Amino acid sequence: MKFKAKMIQRHPFHLVDPSPWPLVAALGGLSLTFGGVLFMHNYKGGGVLLCLGVITILYVMFTWWRDVIREGLFEGQHTLAVQQGLRIGMVLFIVSEVMFFFAFFWAFFTSSISPVFNIGGVWPPSGIDAISPWGLPFLNTILLLSSGASVTWAHHAIVAGFKKEALQGLGLTLVFAFAFTGMQGIEYMHAPFGISDGVYGSVFYMATGFHGFHVIIGTIFLGVCTLRLYLDHFSRQHH
């Protein structure tokens, strides 16, 4: 009887089982980072290490999400307390992302408001042909705002119990996301400067590159959500 009493869970939280995915994800991230640096500096084997890191990260994303879906959908581990914790975790993640991109904006404004003599004392620096904000950047801004509206429509449709409209909203959001990524690729191919062209090129490609990377990851997230919605994994209360 004492043994059975110890096995009864007397709290609403989910104590996860031991998992290999955090360690595998860390190794994949290490391979991705080192491979990327070696590849950009033209070291032999850098491309192979980079591809290995990308494949590892994608594999971990699939298997880890699979386990989370099993825990929440089939095992019933996502109680109200767990759902609240997940929401708080997402809020903290978004705050960390805001601070991450704040650093890039800080670098941009520091360099542009008070340009040093090394770059000619002007902004954009001497010799840099800046990209017009009214071309592809403006179109991409419209695509981003439109995707925000369509994914909000999808969320409200899920809450209201309208599966068809929710699928349409998520599908439209994915179209906007793919269009944005394609447009940014075109912008990079036609950009008149590179990442090594001083502080202007470094800040531009670091900020827009990381933003594009986030869009790609978000596209994968929304693709998984669309598939799960189609398979009836979501309800009006739990999604």
Secondary structure, 3 states (H helix, E strand, C coil): CHHHHHHCCCCCCCCCCCCCHHHHHHHHHHHHHHHHHHHHCCCCCHHHHHHHHHHHHHHHHHHHHHHHHHHHHHCCCCCHHHHHHHHHHHHHHHHHHHHHHHHHHHHHHHHHHCCCHHHCCCCCCCCCCCCCCCCHHHHHHHHHHHHHHHHHHHHHHHHHCCHHHHHHHHHHHHHHHHHHHHHHHHHHHHCCCCCCCHHHHHHHHHHHHHHHHHHHHHHHHHHHHHHHHHCCCCCCCCC
